[in-house]
Amino acid sequence: MKLTEENRIRLNRLLVGLISLACLLTGASIGLFDSAENIWTGAFVRVGLLMGAVCLAMPTPSRPAAWAGFNPLWIPVLFAVLFIIAYRPRVMAPIAGVVFLLVFLLPLLTRGRR
C-alpha cells in the first residue's frame, strides 16, 4: 500500500502529536509518583512541549507549514538583534519601537490609500 503525500503529512503530524502526548504524560506521572524535582520530569515535560509546538507548526493538507514563507536570509539579522538585546538592552528598546511601527502599523495605515 502506497501512501499519498496528503496521508503522509497527516500521519507524520499524528505521530509527532502522539510523541508529545506520551512525553507529557510520562513527565506528569514521574512528577506525581516520584517527585517534581526529578530531572526526568523536567526533561519529559520540555520535550513534550517542544514536540507539541512542532506538531502545531507542521503542515496540514489545507495549509502549508508555518515556516514555509520564512526567508533564510533573516537568520543573521535575528542573531544580530538577539546579540544587541543581550548586550545593550537600553539601546534596543527604541529601535524595537521604531521597527514595530514600520513593520506592523505602517502597512495598516497605508492600506486604504491604494
Secondary structure, 3 states (H helix, E strand, C coil): CCCCHHHHHHHHHHHHHHHHHHHHHHHHHHHHHCCCCCHHHHHHHHHHHHHHHHHHHCCECCECCCCCCCCCCHHHHHHHHHHHHHHCHHHHHHHHHHHHHHHHHHHHHHHHHC
